[in-house]
Amino acid sequence: MTQRRHSSNAWRSSPNHVDGINSLANCLRNAGQMEQAVEWFDRALALASNHPVALFNKGMLLIQMEQYEEAESCLELAVSLNKSNAEAWNDLGVARNKLGKPEQALAAYREATRSRGDFASAWLNRGLLEEQLGRLEEAASSYRQAIAADGRVGRCALPPGPPAQPPIHAC
């Protein structure tokens, strides 16, 4: 019991331990122990409520757990603290899309692609939502950006200029 009290005091007294707690929570998430991971993210955030990495990681976990409203809250705070975190913007878009907020989701995907122009997943998510919204030209452009950003496909694989007919078909 003395050892536990000592370690408990240690992680409270040092901000570096917040990173360790965050890492432990990520490890638990990766091991499939979602509820325990949430508890550890909450401990990290109790020590440093504005820790953008812990907020982002908790938001990702909450998306995995399909707790989209809470994920949206975590990710909104994460991007307010680090506006250039493209991954957080992308995940915020995912949460908002799952909550039936397509325009807000699209705005988040735009921020993700603005923050990191080579973020293929964000371009793809953006294109998928634009297509769902009937914005086919925008979707085609986003898909092209996703293809160009994907390191497995070189820019030379893309035909120059827009195609004669949009490559989008009804599913």
C-alpha positions as CSV (number, residue, x, y, z in Angstrom):
1,M,0.0,0.0,0.0
2,T,2.9,2.4,0.8
3,Q,4.3,1.8,-2.7
4,R,0.9,2.6,-4.3
5,R,0.6,5.8,-2.4
6,H,4.1,6.8,-3.4
7,S,3.5,6.2,-7.1
8,S,0.1,8.0,-6.9
9,N,1.8,11.0,-5.4
10,A,4.6,10.8,-8.0
11,W,2.2,11.0,-11.0
12,R,0.4,13.9,-9.4
13,S,3.5,16.0,-8.8
14,S,5.2,15.8,-12.2
15,P,3.7,16.9,-15.5
16,N,6.0,14.4,-17.2
17,H,3.9,11.7,-15.6
18,V,0.9,12.9,-17.5
19,D,2.6,11.7,-20.6
20,G,3.2,8.4,-19.0
21,I,-0.4,8.1,-17.9
22,N,-1.5,9.0,-21.4
23,S,0.8,6.3,-22.8
24,L,-0.6,3.7,-20.4
25,A,-4.1,4.6,-21.5
26,N,-3.1,4.2,-25.1
27,C,-1.6,0.8,-24.2
28,L,-4.8,-0.3,-22.5
29,R,-6.8,0.9,-25.6
30,N,-4.5,-1.2,-27.8
31,A,-5.1,-4.2,-25.6
32,G,-8.8,-3.8,-25.9
33,Q,-9.4,-2.6,-22.4
34,M,-11.4,0.4,-23.4
35,E,-13.1,1.3,-20.1
36,Q,-9.8,1.1,-18.2
37,A,-8.2,3.3,-20.9
38,V,-10.9,5.9,-20.4
39,E,-10.3,5.9,-16.7
40,W,-6.5,6.5,-17.3
41,F,-7.2,9.3,-19.8
42,D,-9.5,10.9,-17.2
43,R,-6.6,10.7,-14.7
44,A,-4.3,12.4,-17.1
45,L,-6.8,15.1,-17.8
46,A,-7.5,15.6,-14.1
47,L,-3.8,16.5,-13.8
48,A,-3.6,18.6,-17.0
49,S,-7.1,19.4,-18.3
50,N,-5.7,21.2,-21.4
51,H,-3.3,18.4,-22.4
52,P,-4.0,18.3,-26.2
53,V,-2.5,14.9,-26.8
54,A,-4.5,13.2,-24.0
55,L,-7.6,15.0,-25.2
56,F,-7.0,13.8,-28.8
57,N,-6.3,10.2,-27.7
58,K,-9.3,10.1,-25.5
59,G,-11.4,11.4,-28.4
60,M,-10.1,8.7,-30.7
61,L,-10.9,6.1,-28.1
62,L,-14.5,7.5,-27.6
63,I,-15.0,7.2,-31.4
64,Q,-14.0,3.6,-31.2
65,M,-16.5,3.1,-28.4
66,E,-19.2,4.9,-30.5
67,Q,-19.5,7.6,-27.8
68,Y,-19.6,10.4,-30.4
69,E,-20.9,13.3,-28.3
70,E,-18.2,12.9,-25.7
71,A,-15.6,12.4,-28.5
72,E,-16.7,15.6,-30.1
73,S,-16.2,17.5,-26.9
74,C,-12.7,16.1,-26.3
75,L,-11.7,16.8,-29.9
76,E,-13.1,20.3,-30.0
77,L,-11.0,21.1,-27.0
78,A,-8.0,19.4,-28.5
79,V,-8.2,21.4,-31.7
80,S,-8.8,24.6,-29.8
81,L,-5.4,24.0,-28.0
82,N,-3.6,22.8,-31.2
83,K,-5.2,24.2,-34.3
84,S,-2.6,22.5,-36.5
85,N,-3.4,18.9,-35.3
86,A,-4.8,17.5,-38.6
87,E,-5.5,14.1,-37.1
88,A,-7.7,15.7,-34.4
89,W,-9.5,17.8,-37.0
90,N,-10.1,14.6,-39.0
91,D,-11.4,12.7,-36.0
92,L,-13.6,15.6,-35.1
93,G,-15.1,15.4,-38.6
94,V,-15.7,11.7,-38.0
95,A,-17.5,12.3,-34.7
96,R,-19.6,15.1,-36.1
97,N,-20.5,13.0,-39.2
98,K,-21.7,10.2,-36.9
99,L,-23.8,12.7,-34.9
100,G,-25.6,13.8,-38.1
101,K,-23.8,17.1,-38.4
102,P,-22.5,16.9,-42.0
103,E,-21.7,20.6,-42.5
104,Q,-19.8,20.8,-39.3
105,A,-18.0,17.5,-40.2
106,L,-17.1,18.9,-43.6
107,A,-15.7,22.1,-41.9
108,A,-13.5,19.9,-39.7
109,Y,-12.3,17.8,-42.7
110,R,-11.4,21.1,-44.5
111,E,-9.4,22.2,-41.5
112,A,-7.6,18.8,-41.5
113,T,-6.7,19.1,-45.1
114,R,-5.7,22.7,-44.7
115,S,-3.4,21.8,-41.7
116,R,-1.8,18.9,-43.6
117,G,-2.3,18.9,-47.3
118,D,-0.9,15.4,-47.7
119,F,-3.3,13.8,-45.3
120,A,-4.9,11.2,-47.6
121,S,-7.4,9.9,-45.0
122,A,-8.8,13.4,-44.4
123,W,-9.1,14.0,-48.2
124,L,-10.9,10.7,-48.6
125,N,-13.3,11.5,-45.7
126,R,-13.9,14.9,-47.1
127,G,-14.6,13.4,-50.5
128,L,-17.0,10.8,-49.2
129,L,-19.0,13.4,-47.3
130,E,-19.0,15.8,-50.3
131,E,-20.3,13.0,-52.4
132,Q,-23.0,12.1,-49.9
133,L,-24.0,15.8,-49.9
134,G,-24.3,15.8,-53.7
135,R,-21.2,18.0,-54.3
136,L,-19.8,15.8,-56.9
137,E,-17.2,18.2,-58.4
138,E,-15.8,18.9,-54.9
139,A,-15.8,15.2,-54.1
140,A,-13.9,14.3,-57.3
141,S,-11.3,17.0,-56.5
142,S,-11.0,15.7,-52.9
143,Y,-10.6,12.1,-54.2
144,R,-7.8,13.3,-56.5
145,Q,-6.1,15.0,-53.6
146,A,-6.4,11.7,-51.6
147,I,-4.9,9.7,-54.4
148,A,-2.1,12.3,-54.9
149,A,-1.4,12.3,-51.1
150,D,-1.2,8.6,-50.9
151,G,2.5,7.7,-51.0
152,R,1.7,4.5,-52.8
153,V,0.4,6.4,-55.8
154,G,2.6,8.9,-57.6
155,R,1.3,12.1,-59.1
156,C,2.3,10.8,-62.5
157,A,-0.5,8.2,-62.1
158,L,-3.1,10.9,-62.3
159,P,-4.3,12.1,-65.7
160,P,-3.6,15.8,-66.3
161,G,-6.6,18.1,-65.9
162,P,-10.2,17.2,-65.2
163,P,-11.6,14.2,-67.0
164,A,-14.1,14.7,-69.8
165,Q,-16.8,13.1,-67.6
166,P,-16.7,12.9,-63.8
167,P,-15.4,9.6,-62.6
168,I,-18.1,9.3,-60.0
169,H,-20.9,6.8,-60.3
170,A,-23.9,6.0,-58.3
171,C,-23.4,3.2,-55.8
